[in-house]
Amino acid sequence: MMYWPIENVMYVEGYALDQFAEGSWSLQTVHQNKVGLVFDAGIEDDLLLRHLQVADAARASLGLPIVEYVVTDECLEVEKWIDPKTGQSTGRIKHPDSLLRAVRTLITRSQVNAIAVVGRFPDDDGDGVDNYRQGKGIDTLAGVEAVISHLVVEQFQIPCAHAPALLPISLSQSVSPRSAAEEIGYTFLPCVLAGLSNAPQYLVPSPGSREKGCILASDVDSVILPTDACGGKGALAFARSKSNKPLIITVEENETVLDDTPDKLGIEAVKVSNYWEAIGVIAAHKAGIDPNALRRNRITNIRQGSSLPSNGVACPLNPF
């Protein structure tokens, strides 16, 4: 809810981030996007009105370029669940074609180049929501939200983000500060519209050429990940890069339900306890300093390699 774009942060969807890390797409900075809104036909009239008022407020108060909205021709019928094997949240929409038709209409009719989707999510006051409001557990909505945005980005190669439509839940006096931003309004739409307004566009880089204002995977100098979440496509692509390989930094304090650690995946990484340390490692790396030089007893004596005679064939060293 409280996200706002800043100059040194890019608002990039997850599928696009994977494509970027693998070198298939580049990120082109923009001054402003034309944002289109897609609403699920399953949203009740009063709830739809709340979202339209948010969109108008963003246009009038923040000057955001929201061009037009459409309503899908079928209810999307969003379903969400927790994967019993991994513990991750996931889900599906029963009518993905209806979503794609709505997006195509906006692109064709209004030439929008960024899409905000609002799907009607099941109202759920169970333990998952309670845990999330307490700042623990997982986000039970995020998995299927990713499914929705991935679908649009893969199909149309433009920025997309999702905001769930839910009926207001009852007040709680014990909401964690980490979750409180999601309690302050009737919708989750403002931050999505703000992020999409200047999200980078996705381009397929041409071999041997570079578009002005584009960022490539080879420009990435360091990557920060939770210690147990190193198995994603983007993370693996960066870790296995053969040229301009970024420094991989993993944070122990940010625990997830996954178990994809650098050691299990054979990834060389600098392990830190928290994000304070991660920032220090980045600062040292950016200055050209080995981060290990800033830790006690992390630098050992330099080793002598094999000596090479004039014929170029290595000979064993005599230890005596």
Backbone bond lengths (Angstrom), bond angles and torsions (degrees), N, CA, C in turn:
res aa  C-N    CA-C-N  psi(-1)  N-CA   C-N-CA  omega(-1)  CA-C   N-CA-C  phi
1 M - - - 1.458 - - 1.526 111.41 -
2 M 1.354 116.90 -38.00 1.461 120.13 -171.77 1.525 113.37 -100.54
3 Y 1.347 117.43 9.50 1.461 119.67 177.25 1.520 110.68 -66.20
4 W 1.324 115.88 140.70 1.458 120.67 173.90 1.516 108.62 -141.57
5 P 1.354 119.86 137.06 1.459 121.62 -177.47 1.527 111.93 -60.95
6 I 1.330 115.54 139.17 1.456 121.90 171.44 1.522 108.33 -127.63
7 E 1.314 116.72 159.06 1.458 121.89 -167.66 1.524 113.49 -61.18
8 N 1.325 117.66 -35.04 1.466 119.24 -174.34 1.535 113.02 -100.30
9 V 1.322 116.92 21.03 1.467 121.22 176.65 1.524 108.83 -128.25
10 M 1.343 116.43 134.95 1.461 121.56 177.47 1.532 109.83 -109.78
11 Y 1.316 115.57 136.33 1.465 123.96 -178.50 1.531 106.94 -92.71
12 V 1.341 116.90 98.75 1.464 121.34 -171.67 1.526 109.68 -124.54
13 E 1.308 116.67 129.91 1.461 123.28 179.25 1.532 109.98 -70.39
14 G 1.347 116.25 153.32 1.456 121.26 -171.55 1.522 114.95 -62.51
15 Y 1.336 118.66 -45.26 1.467 120.30 178.11 1.524 110.16 -61.46
16 A 1.332 116.26 -41.79 1.458 120.73 179.07 1.527 110.93 -64.43
17 L 1.326 116.70 -36.07 1.462 120.28 179.00 1.523 110.59 -64.87
18 D 1.334 117.04 -39.30 1.465 120.37 175.82 1.527 110.76 -62.78
19 Q 1.332 116.91 -45.50 1.465 120.99 179.31 1.533 110.66 -61.71
20 F 1.311 115.82 -39.43 1.462 121.34 178.00 1.529 110.75 -63.64
21 A 1.335 116.77 -47.83 1.463 120.93 -178.50 1.522 111.78 -62.25
22 E 1.330 116.52 -34.35 1.464 120.86 179.83 1.521 112.70 -79.88
23 G 1.330 117.40 -4.87 1.464 121.35 178.49 1.508 114.37 85.87
24 S 1.337 117.82 6.23 1.468 120.68 -178.36 1.522 111.94 -80.49
25 W 1.325 117.29 -31.60 1.457 122.08 179.68 1.523 109.98 -125.39
26 S 1.317 115.12 153.84 1.461 120.86 169.43 1.527 108.16 -115.06
27 L 1.318 115.74 164.66 1.460 121.78 -179.57 1.524 108.69 -109.24
28 Q 1.319 115.82 121.82 1.466 120.70 -179.89 1.529 109.25 -106.68
29 T 1.326 115.03 118.88 1.463 119.09 179.03 1.527 110.02 -66.28
30 V 1.333 115.55 148.72 1.465 121.26 -178.05 1.522 109.43 -132.18
31 H 1.318 114.56 159.40 1.457 119.96 173.61 1.521 109.92 -81.84
32 Q 1.334 115.97 -40.33 1.463 120.93 -178.27 1.519 109.95 -164.70
33 N 1.328 116.11 140.61 1.458 122.01 173.76 1.520 110.92 -102.52
34 K 1.326 115.64 158.69 1.466 121.81 170.03 1.528 107.10 -96.42
35 V 1.325 116.40 112.55 1.464 121.77 -172.29 1.525 110.39 -97.26
36 G 1.334 115.52 131.22 1.454 121.76 173.38 1.517 110.20 -111.17
37 L 1.340 116.25 149.59 1.458 122.31 -177.45 1.527 110.42 -112.98
38 V 1.332 116.07 132.76 1.465 121.49 173.96 1.523 108.17 -116.47
39 F 1.344 115.90 123.53 1.464 121.42 177.61 1.523 109.82 -108.96
40 D 1.303 115.22 137.99 1.458 123.21 175.65 1.534 109.24 -66.95
41 A 1.326 117.05 132.35 1.464 120.78 178.22 1.525 112.40 -63.43
42 G 1.324 116.95 -14.29 1.455 120.34 179.01 1.516 114.43 -81.94
43 I 1.335 118.06 -2.19 1.465 121.13 -179.99 1.526 109.91 -77.54
44 E 1.322 117.07 130.63 1.453 121.85 179.14 1.530 111.09 -64.98
45 D 1.338 116.78 155.88 1.464 121.36 -174.63 1.532 112.16 -57.38
46 D 1.318 117.81 -46.47 1.465 120.57 -178.16 1.528 111.36 -64.10
47 L 1.322 116.07 -39.80 1.460 120.22 -179.88 1.524 110.65 -70.16
48 L 1.320 116.61 -36.59 1.458 119.96 175.39 1.527 110.62 -63.02
49 L 1.324 116.46 -41.94 1.458 120.29 179.62 1.525 111.04 -60.57
50 R 1.331 117.42 -40.89 1.466 120.47 176.40 1.534 110.94 -56.67
51 H 1.308 117.26 -44.06 1.462 121.29 -178.33 1.531 111.17 -69.38
52 L 1.305 117.22 -38.65 1.467 119.68 177.60 1.528 110.98 -65.10
53 Q 1.321 116.72 -36.02 1.461 119.24 176.42 1.515 111.54 -66.32
54 V 1.326 117.17 -36.49 1.461 120.55 175.32 1.528 110.46 -62.88
55 A 1.330 116.66 -44.11 1.462 120.46 179.26 1.524 111.15 -61.41
56 D 1.336 116.92 -44.01 1.465 120.11 178.34 1.529 111.09 -64.70
57 A 1.331 116.80 -38.43 1.462 119.94 177.85 1.520 110.93 -63.77
58 A 1.328 116.85 -40.69 1.465 120.46 178.81 1.526 111.06 -65.02
59 R 1.327 116.99 -35.68 1.462 120.68 178.44 1.523 111.24 -70.33
60 A 1.344 116.71 -45.42 1.464 120.67 -173.68 1.523 112.87 -80.21
61 S 1.337 117.66 -39.56 1.461 120.71 -174.48 1.521 113.07 -91.38
62 L 1.312 117.18 -34.94 1.455 121.04 -176.48 1.526 113.06 -106.09
63 G 1.327 116.17 -10.91 1.461 119.58 179.48 1.514 113.76 71.50
64 L 1.311 117.59 25.84 1.464 120.27 -177.53 1.529 110.68 -76.69
65 P 1.340 116.15 142.98 1.475 121.33 -173.29 1.527 113.22 -85.23
66 I 1.318 117.61 67.88 1.466 122.01 179.20 1.522 107.23 -93.37
67 V 1.316 115.96 114.76 1.464 121.25 -166.51 1.520 112.81 -87.78
68 E 1.335 117.75 -48.59 1.468 121.32 -169.81 1.512 109.15 -161.75
69 Y 1.332 116.77 160.26 1.462 120.02 172.80 1.519 109.09 -129.86
70 V 1.335 114.47 154.99 1.464 121.59 172.46 1.524 107.97 -133.96
71 V 1.328 115.37 157.60 1.455 122.27 175.29 1.523 107.52 -111.14
72 T 1.320 117.30 134.90 1.460 120.53 -177.94 1.529 110.89 -61.03
73 D 1.323 115.76 152.69 1.465 119.90 -178.24 1.533 112.93 -80.93
74 E 1.325 117.39 -6.15 1.460 122.99 173.58 1.522 108.45 -140.23
75 C 1.320 116.27 155.56 1.462 119.34 171.19 1.536 108.72 -66.10
76 L 1.315 116.38 132.85 1.464 119.13 -177.57 1.526 111.97 -70.38
77 E 1.317 116.96 -29.72 1.466 122.98 -179.95 1.530 111.21 56.62
78 V 1.321 114.28 72.55 1.461 121.42 -179.52 1.523 109.90 -74.80
79 E 1.332 116.02 133.38 1.462 121.99 174.53 1.523 108.48 -123.43
80 K 1.323 116.59 140.95 1.465 119.96 179.04 1.523 109.74 -135.63
81 W 1.325 115.58 150.19 1.461 120.31 177.51 1.530 109.34 -160.80
82 I 1.308 115.48 171.11 1.456 122.21 176.97 1.528 108.30 -102.28
83 D 1.320 116.86 126.51 1.457 121.08 178.10 1.531 108.48 -65.09
84 P 1.340 117.85 119.82 1.471 119.56 -176.15 1.525 113.87 -67.18
85 K 1.332 117.53 -21.60 1.470 120.70 -178.81 1.521 112.25 -83.73
86 T 1.324 116.52 -41.31 1.463 119.68 -174.37 1.523 113.72 -104.94
87 G 1.334 117.36 -20.22 1.460 120.38 -175.57 1.506 113.54 81.53
88 Q 1.332 117.55 3.03 1.463 121.54 -179.89 1.525 110.92 -81.46
89 S 1.327 116.07 150.23 1.461 119.64 172.17 1.517 109.17 -80.27
90 T 1.317 116.58 143.16 1.457 121.50 -179.73 1.528 107.67 -155.22
91 G 1.321 117.20 -168.59 1.455 120.52 179.75 1.510 111.87 161.86
92 R 1.332 115.74 -161.58 1.463 121.01 -179.04 1.517 108.92 -161.08
93 I 1.339 115.98 167.29 1.460 121.67 165.85 1.527 106.67 -116.60
94 K 1.323 115.26 137.56 1.463 119.22 -174.55 1.523 112.62 -74.12
95 H 1.358 117.08 -21.69 1.462 119.28 -176.20 1.540 110.36 -128.29
96 P 1.326 116.86 68.71 1.469 119.86 -179.75 1.523 113.28 -63.78
97 D 1.333 117.44 -31.52 1.465 120.09 -179.50 1.522 111.60 -62.22
98 S 1.322 116.89 -35.03 1.464 120.07 178.05 1.526 110.93 -63.92
99 L 1.319 116.45 -40.18 1.470 120.34 176.79 1.516 110.71 -63.15
100 L 1.320 117.28 -45.47 1.467 120.39 -177.96 1.527 111.62 -65.60
101 R 1.327 117.09 -35.99 1.467 119.42 177.29 1.534 110.61 -64.37
102 A 1.321 116.28 -40.35 1.460 119.82 179.62 1.530 111.11 -64.71
103 V 1.321 116.65 -42.67 1.470 120.25 178.98 1.520 110.13 -64.11
104 R 1.331 116.43 -43.85 1.473 119.77 -179.87 1.533 110.98 -61.67
105 T 1.312 116.94 -37.06 1.465 120.65 177.82 1.521 111.00 -61.04
106 L 1.317 117.20 -45.43 1.466 120.96 179.91 1.525 111.85 -64.34
107 I 1.310 116.17 -41.69 1.475 119.78 -179.34 1.520 110.51 -66.07
108 T 1.325 116.68 -42.75 1.462 121.06 -177.27 1.528 111.62 -72.34
109 R 1.325 116.74 -44.20 1.457 120.85 -172.89 1.526 113.10 -81.11
110 S 1.325 116.93 -39.12 1.468 120.01 -173.10 1.520 113.78 -118.72
111 Q 1.336 117.38 2.25 1.462 122.47 178.73 1.534 112.41 53.73
112 V 1.323 116.38 38.32 1.462 118.99 175.83 1.526 108.88 -69.92
113 N 1.331 116.60 153.20 1.464 120.21 177.82 1.525 112.14 -128.99
114 A 1.324 116.53 20.42 1.465 123.05 171.48 1.532 107.46 -155.68
115 I 1.328 115.98 143.93 1.467 120.56 -172.55 1.527 111.22 -128.58
116 A 1.327 115.44 127.90 1.460 121.71 169.64 1.524 108.23 -105.08
117 V 1.310 116.47 127.78 1.466 122.04 -179.66 1.528 108.93 -112.08
118 V 1.324 116.03 134.17 1.465 121.19 175.16 1.524 107.40 -121.52
119 G 1.324 116.30 109.38 1.450 121.76 179.32 1.518 110.64 -103.13
120 R 1.327 116.17 145.68 1.477 120.61 177.32 1.525 108.44 -80.12
121 F 1.330 116.31 110.62 1.455 121.97 -177.55 1.528 110.38 -93.26
122 P 1.322 116.54 153.85 1.471 119.13 175.71 1.530 110.29 -63.20
123 D 1.320 116.60 135.71 1.463 120.69 175.09 1.522 108.56 -76.87
124 D 1.330 115.74 127.82 1.455 119.92 -172.34 1.518 108.95 -141.13
125 D 1.306 117.34 114.59 1.466 122.21 177.75 1.524 111.03 -105.19
126 G 1.312 117.68 27.08 1.458 121.54 -176.94 1.512 112.86 -78.55
127 D 1.353 113.89 -168.40 1.465 120.71 -176.22 1.521 112.16 -63.13
128 G 1.340 117.05 -32.04 1.458 119.59 -178.59 1.518 112.30 -61.24
129 V 1.338 116.49 -44.12 1.455 120.89 179.09 1.523 110.46 -67.88
130 D 1.314 117.14 -41.73 1.459 120.54 179.68 1.524 110.95 -61.52
131 N 1.319 116.48 -43.87 1.465 119.91 178.94 1.525 111.18 -63.01
132 Y 1.326 115.30 -41.52 1.463 119.08 -179.09 1.527 110.82 -64.61
133 R 1.319 117.02 -39.74 1.464 120.38 178.34 1.527 111.26 -65.88
134 Q 1.327 116.67 -22.95 1.459 120.89 177.79 1.528 112.11 -88.25
135 G 1.325 116.78 4.35 1.460 120.17 178.02 1.515 113.99 79.01
136 K 1.337 117.07 21.82 1.460 120.48 179.54 1.525 108.58 -138.32
137 G 1.327 114.68 172.38 1.457 117.57 -177.91 1.516 111.28 76.97
138 I 1.325 116.69 -163.19 1.458 121.61 -176.32 1.521 110.32 -113.99
139 D 1.307 115.25 162.36 1.460 122.20 175.58 1.530 107.08 -82.72
140 T 1.315 117.06 107.02 1.462 120.64 -175.26 1.523 113.20 -71.94
141 L 1.332 117.05 -13.09 1.460 120.77 179.73 1.525 112.63 -92.21
142 A 1.324 116.65 -26.55 1.460 120.86 -166.51 1.525 113.57 -64.12
143 G 1.339 117.30 -34.88 1.457 119.22 -175.88 1.514 113.06 -62.24
144 V 1.335 117.30 -50.04 1.456 119.33 -179.74 1.534 110.74 -73.72
145 E 1.322 118.02 -27.27 1.465 119.11 172.40 1.522 110.47 -59.04
146 A 1.329 115.89 -41.11 1.471 120.03 177.68 1.520 111.38 -65.04
147 V 1.334 116.85 -38.70 1.468 120.63 177.22 1.529 110.08 -58.18
148 I 1.335 116.87 -42.72 1.462 121.70 -178.02 1.524 111.18 -66.49
149 S 1.331 117.10 -49.46 1.465 119.04 -177.80 1.522 111.51 -68.55
150 H 1.350 117.62 -36.28 1.469 120.22 177.01 1.527 110.64 -58.37
151 L 1.336 115.80 -43.28 1.468 121.02 -178.33 1.525 111.11 -57.88
152 V 1.318 116.59 -46.37 1.465 121.11 -177.92 1.519 111.33 -69.38
153 V 1.326 116.77 -45.00 1.465 120.06 -176.86 1.525 111.20 -66.76
154 E 1.325 116.94 -41.48 1.462 119.80 178.91 1.522 111.14 -62.73
155 Q 1.333 117.01 -38.72 1.462 121.25 -176.19 1.526 112.45 -76.56
156 F 1.347 117.55 -40.31 1.463 120.16 -169.76 1.531 114.31 -115.98
157 Q 1.316 118.13 -9.43 1.472 123.53 176.35 1.535 111.66 56.37
158 I 1.315 116.61 43.40 1.459 121.73 174.16 1.530 108.26 -133.53
159 P 1.337 118.51 159.31 1.460 120.55 -179.94 1.531 112.12 -60.59
160 C 1.322 115.52 141.23 1.457 121.36 178.29 1.521 108.72 -148.57
161 A 1.314 116.35 144.48 1.462 121.74 173.68 1.520 108.43 -145.65
162 H 1.324 115.53 158.28 1.457 120.51 -174.44 1.515 110.97 -121.34
163 A 1.334 116.48 143.69 1.460 123.07 172.67 1.527 107.61 -127.31
164 P 1.326 119.10 124.21 1.463 120.36 -179.06 1.521 111.76 -75.88
165 A 1.331 116.10 141.92 1.460 122.01 173.40 1.519 108.06 -97.85
166 L 1.322 115.93 119.92 1.458 122.11 -178.25 1.526 109.29 -137.47
167 L 1.307 116.14 150.28 1.454 119.11 171.27 1.526 108.97 -70.32
168 P 1.337 118.80 146.10 1.464 120.84 179.74 1.524 110.94 -57.46
169 I 1.323 115.94 136.12 1.458 119.68 178.48 1.526 109.03 -93.83
170 S 1.307 116.06 164.56 1.467 120.85 -176.14 1.526 110.80 -65.14
171 L 1.321 115.31 150.99 1.454 120.72 179.71 1.524 110.76 -66.63
172 S 1.331 114.91 148.78 1.456 121.18 175.37 1.518 108.42 -132.01
173 Q 1.317 117.05 140.32 1.454 121.31 178.93 1.521 112.52 -89.82
174 S 1.316 117.63 0.64 1.462 120.33 -175.74 1.526 112.38 -126.83
175 V 1.324 116.29 39.48 1.463 120.34 178.10 1.532 109.41 -77.43
176 S 1.318 116.33 133.72 1.463 120.87 178.28 1.526 110.40 -66.33
177 P 1.339 118.17 141.74 1.462 119.91 174.73 1.526 113.07 -54.61
178 R 1.326 117.04 -29.26 1.466 120.54 179.60 1.528 111.27 -67.01
179 S 1.309 117.40 -26.64 1.466 121.82 -178.39 1.517 113.18 -105.00
180 A 1.321 117.40 -5.91 1.464 120.96 -170.83 1.525 113.06 -64.79
181 A 1.335 117.98 -28.57 1.466 120.00 -179.31 1.522 111.61 -60.78
182 E 1.326 117.16 -25.73 1.460 120.94 -178.64 1.524 112.36 -87.46
183 E 1.327 117.21 4.47 1.457 121.83 -179.31 1.528 112.51 -106.03
184 I 1.336 117.55 -1.84 1.463 118.96 -166.28 1.524 114.08 -96.50
185 G 1.301 118.46 3.92 1.457 119.20 179.88 1.514 111.76 -152.07
186 Y 1.316 115.48 176.75 1.464 121.00 179.57 1.527 112.45 -84.56
187 T 1.331 116.91 -16.05 1.462 120.13 -177.83 1.519 109.50 -136.54
188 F 1.332 115.01 168.78 1.460 122.49 175.38 1.529 110.71 -106.31
189 L 1.317 116.26 15.62 1.460 121.63 -169.28 1.533 115.55 -78.58
190 P 1.338 121.39 -33.92 1.471 119.30 -173.07 1.524 114.92 -55.06
191 C 1.332 117.61 -45.89 1.466 119.16 -177.75 1.521 111.63 -67.90
192 V 1.339 116.79 -32.84 1.466 120.58 177.93 1.533 110.50 -64.72
193 L 1.316 116.74 -45.42 1.465 120.39 179.46 1.527 111.11 -65.63
194 A 1.328 116.43 -40.11 1.461 119.62 178.74 1.525 111.15 -63.95
195 G 1.339 116.34 -43.49 1.461 119.41 179.87 1.515 113.32 -65.51
196 L 1.334 116.72 -42.98 1.466 120.54 -178.24 1.525 112.34 -70.04
197 S 1.316 117.96 -22.71 1.461 120.20 -174.72 1.521 112.72 -60.87
198 N 1.334 117.31 -30.17 1.465 118.46 176.54 1.530 111.89 -136.48
199 A 1.348 116.12 29.94 1.460 120.44 175.39 1.525 109.86 -64.64
200 P 1.332 118.66 143.29 1.464 119.92 179.33 1.524 111.67 -65.09
201 Q 1.316 115.10 148.53 1.454 120.63 174.40 1.522 109.84 -84.28
202 Y 1.334 115.99 157.13 1.465 121.83 -176.01 1.526 109.53 -105.32
203 L 1.324 115.90 122.27 1.455 121.55 -179.57 1.518 110.46 -121.88
204 V 1.314 116.30 149.81 1.460 121.88 171.68 1.527 107.01 -88.48
205 P 1.331 118.76 112.19 1.465 120.05 -175.72 1.524 112.19 -66.87
206 S 1.318 115.49 140.05 1.459 121.03 177.10 1.523 109.60 -84.35
207 P 1.328 118.40 138.09 1.469 120.56 179.60 1.527 111.40 -57.77
208 G 1.322 115.27 129.19 1.459 119.95 175.53 1.511 115.04 77.95
209 S 1.337 118.39 1.23 1.459 120.07 -179.70 1.526 109.11 -131.05
210 R 1.319 114.97 164.06 1.457 119.34 -177.68 1.514 109.29 -146.37
211 E 1.326 115.32 121.89 1.457 120.33 178.21 1.523 110.11 -70.49
212 K 1.313 116.00 145.82 1.455 120.73 178.64 1.533 110.04 -63.00
213 G 1.332 115.73 134.06 1.451 120.65 177.99 1.514 114.28 81.15
214 C 1.328 118.38 7.99 1.464 121.27 -178.64 1.527 111.32 -92.56
215 I 1.314 115.45 145.44 1.454 122.34 175.15 1.521 108.11 -114.78
216 L 1.329 115.75 132.45 1.457 122.37 -179.82 1.522 110.15 -108.13
217 A 1.331 116.19 163.45 1.463 120.13 177.48 1.519 111.03 -59.08
218 S 1.313 117.01 -32.77 1.466 120.57 179.93 1.525 113.01 -67.92
219 D 1.334 117.32 -12.32 1.458 121.16 176.93 1.526 112.46 -82.91
220 V 1.336 116.72 -13.25 1.469 120.59 -176.68 1.521 109.32 -75.84
221 D 1.324 115.89 125.96 1.459 121.85 -174.78 1.523 112.11 -98.49
222 S 1.323 118.12 -28.83 1.459 120.93 179.65 1.518 109.67 -153.76
223 V 1.327 115.93 153.07 1.465 122.90 -178.52 1.527 107.91 -133.47
224 I 1.338 116.82 130.50 1.464 122.06 177.94 1.524 109.03 -109.16
225 L 1.336 116.04 131.52 1.462 122.06 -177.54 1.524 110.35 -137.78
226 P 1.339 117.73 152.25 1.463 118.58 166.91 1.524 109.18 -61.96
227 T 1.317 117.28 145.75 1.464 120.61 -175.09 1.521 112.53 -57.83
228 D 1.327 118.00 -34.73 1.463 120.38 -175.03 1.529 112.90 -101.54
229 A 1.334 117.85 16.75 1.473 121.03 -178.41 1.519 111.22 -129.83
230 C 1.330 115.67 52.30 1.470 120.56 -176.45 1.524 112.93 -103.31
231 G 1.333 117.77 10.29 1.462 120.48 -173.10 1.510 115.56 -99.58
232 G 1.323 118.59 4.59 1.462 120.21 178.85 1.515 112.09 -71.31
233 K 1.335 116.14 161.78 1.462 120.28 -177.99 1.527 111.93 -59.07
234 G 1.331 116.44 -44.40 1.445 119.94 -178.99 1.515 112.24 -64.56
235 A 1.340 116.13 -45.13 1.465 120.36 179.87 1.521 111.06 -61.34
236 L 1.326 116.59 -44.34 1.467 120.21 -179.81 1.524 111.38 -66.64
237 A 1.320 116.80 -36.65 1.466 119.93 178.94 1.524 110.79 -63.17
238 F 1.323 117.19 -45.26 1.465 119.95 177.71 1.525 110.96 -64.78
239 A 1.330 117.16 -43.48 1.460 120.78 -176.08 1.530 112.41 -66.49
240 R 1.316 117.15 -28.71 1.464 121.58 -176.31 1.528 112.75 -103.79
241 S 1.318 115.72 11.32 1.462 119.67 179.05 1.528 109.91 -61.03
242 K 1.328 116.50 136.14 1.466 121.28 -178.22 1.524 112.88 -90.08
243 S 1.318 116.84 -16.12 1.466 120.44 178.29 1.518 108.92 -137.35
244 N 1.315 116.31 143.81 1.471 122.34 -178.71 1.530 111.48 52.31
245 K 1.320 115.96 44.82 1.454 120.97 -177.97 1.519 110.18 -66.57
246 P 1.338 117.80 125.81 1.464 119.70 -179.35 1.525 111.98 -75.30
247 L 1.313 116.04 160.28 1.455 121.62 172.81 1.524 108.54 -73.71
248 I 1.328 117.20 126.83 1.456 122.32 178.79 1.532 108.33 -97.48
249 I 1.319 116.24 124.52 1.463 122.50 -179.45 1.522 107.63 -120.15
250 T 1.336 117.21 127.32 1.462 120.18 -179.99 1.528 110.29 -115.57
251 V 1.335 115.51 139.99 1.459 122.91 -173.26 1.529 109.69 -110.44
252 E 1.320 116.16 119.09 1.464 120.95 -177.44 1.528 112.55 -71.41
253 E 1.325 117.08 -35.10 1.456 120.91 -173.51 1.533 113.00 -66.59
254 N 1.314 116.90 -26.89 1.463 120.82 -179.17 1.527 109.28 -88.24
255 E 1.328 116.51 86.29 1.459 121.29 -176.68 1.528 111.39 -85.23
256 T 1.321 116.86 143.19 1.463 122.76 176.03 1.525 108.66 -125.78
257 V 1.330 116.71 -178.52 1.467 120.60 177.68 1.527 111.41 -84.60
258 L 1.318 117.30 -1.53 1.460 121.24 -177.20 1.532 110.82 -85.95
259 D 1.310 115.59 175.32 1.465 120.89 178.66 1.524 109.79 -142.30
260 D 1.323 115.58 39.57 1.465 121.06 -177.69 1.527 109.02 -100.96
261 T 1.331 115.97 79.95 1.456 121.71 -175.78 1.526 111.02 -87.62
262 P 1.334 117.73 158.90 1.467 120.08 177.62 1.527 112.09 -57.81
263 D 1.325 117.78 -39.93 1.459 120.15 -178.05 1.525 111.27 -63.20
264 K 1.324 117.02 -41.91 1.464 120.06 -179.55 1.524 112.33 -67.73
265 L 1.329 116.33 -29.98 1.459 120.50 -176.18 1.520 112.88 -99.05
266 G 1.319 117.61 -0.03 1.451 121.09 179.87 1.516 113.25 68.93
267 I 1.320 116.49 35.60 1.461 121.75 -179.00 1.523 109.53 -100.64
268 E 1.311 115.88 129.18 1.463 120.88 174.90 1.525 108.51 -78.41
269 A 1.326 116.14 121.17 1.461 119.71 -174.55 1.524 110.55 -145.16
270 V 1.321 115.01 152.04 1.459 121.74 169.97 1.521 107.17 -90.89
271 K 1.306 117.27 120.13 1.465 121.43 -175.86 1.529 109.65 -97.54
272 V 1.327 115.64 128.56 1.467 121.07 179.50 1.528 109.05 -127.72
273 S 1.319 115.99 162.88 1.455 120.39 -177.31 1.516 112.72 -80.55
274 N 1.346 116.73 -36.84 1.458 120.06 -173.24 1.523 110.15 -151.83
275 Y 1.324 115.87 178.54 1.461 120.16 -176.41 1.525 112.57 -73.74
276 W 1.329 118.34 -22.00 1.467 119.67 172.36 1.526 109.48 -59.15
277 E 1.337 114.66 -48.76 1.462 119.28 179.91 1.526 110.90 -64.37
278 A 1.311 116.39 -39.65 1.471 120.10 -179.74 1.524 111.11 -58.43
279 I 1.338 116.69 -42.16 1.464 120.40 178.89 1.521 110.42 -63.39
280 G 1.334 117.00 -39.43 1.461 120.12 177.47 1.519 112.43 -63.67
281 V 1.335 116.35 -40.28 1.466 120.36 178.01 1.531 110.68 -63.05
282 I 1.343 115.98 -42.63 1.461 119.83 178.71 1.525 110.84 -62.49
283 A 1.337 116.49 -43.18 1.468 120.13 179.95 1.524 110.96 -60.93
284 A 1.340 116.47 -42.55 1.458 119.96 178.59 1.526 110.97 -65.78
285 H 1.320 116.33 -45.16 1.470 121.38 -179.67 1.527 110.76 -61.11
286 K 1.328 115.70 -42.09 1.467 120.46 179.63 1.523 111.50 -63.79
287 A 1.336 116.78 -31.89 1.461 121.53 179.90 1.529 112.32 -84.24
288 G 1.335 116.51 -0.64 1.459 120.06 179.60 1.518 113.60 81.01
289 I 1.328 116.70 23.46 1.462 121.79 -179.09 1.521 109.12 -107.71
290 D 1.329 116.54 133.73 1.462 120.56 174.71 1.523 108.43 -63.67
291 P 1.345 118.61 118.59 1.475 120.14 -178.92 1.519 113.27 -55.60
292 N 1.347 117.11 -28.64 1.461 119.75 179.87 1.522 112.15 -65.29
293 A 1.334 117.13 -22.64 1.462 120.44 178.97 1.524 111.69 -67.63
294 L 1.342 116.92 -16.08 1.461 121.02 -179.30 1.528 112.28 -94.37
295 R 1.336 117.06 2.68 1.463 121.35 179.59 1.526 110.17 -115.50
296 R 1.315 116.32 146.53 1.456 121.03 179.74 1.529 110.63 -68.55
297 N 1.331 115.21 132.38 1.471 123.02 174.44 1.527 113.84 60.81
298 R 1.335 117.22 26.71 1.470 119.18 177.06 1.535 111.93 -95.83
299 I 1.325 117.30 -15.08 1.461 121.21 177.84 1.520 108.30 -104.26
300 T 1.330 117.41 119.47 1.466 122.50 179.30 1.521 109.83 -99.12
301 N 1.339 115.16 172.96 1.461 119.43 179.87 1.518 111.04 -62.17
302 I 1.312 114.80 142.79 1.465 119.93 -179.91 1.524 109.71 -66.22
303 R 1.310 116.64 142.05 1.464 121.69 -178.10 1.518 110.95 -95.62
304 Q 1.308 115.47 150.42 1.452 120.73 174.83 1.522 108.94 -94.75
305 G 1.300 116.48 130.94 1.449 120.25 178.49 1.506 111.64 -86.74
306 S 1.327 116.96 -179.31 1.460 121.98 177.63 1.509 109.34 -66.80
307 S 1.327 116.19 141.00 1.467 120.05 176.95 1.513 109.83 -83.14
308 L 1.314 116.47 146.18 1.462 122.25 -179.40 1.523 109.64 -112.09
309 P 1.343 118.82 118.26 1.471 120.74 175.25 1.517 110.72 -71.99
310 S 1.284 116.91 178.35 1.462 121.45 -175.68 1.514 112.88 -63.56
311 N 1.357 117.66 -26.68 1.470 119.38 179.27 1.521 112.56 -80.72
312 G 1.364 117.56 -0.99 1.452 121.55 175.25 1.503 114.98 83.55
313 V 1.363 117.76 4.34 1.453 121.24 -179.85 1.521 108.77 -98.82
314 A 1.312 117.60 129.08 1.454 121.08 -177.27 1.514 110.48 -70.80
315 C 1.326 115.56 142.85 1.451 119.85 175.11 1.519 109.15 -122.84
316 P 1.330 119.01 148.50 1.467 121.49 -177.27 1.527 110.44 -66.10
317 L 1.325 114.47 148.13 1.467 120.14 177.97 1.514 110.07 -81.44
318 N 1.340 117.42 144.71 1.461 123.01 174.73 1.525 108.26 -89.36
319 P 1.347 118.02 114.75 1.460 119.73 -175.67 1.522 113.60 -73.85
320 F 1.367 117.13 -10.62 1.475 120.11 -177.48 1.526 110.74 -106.67
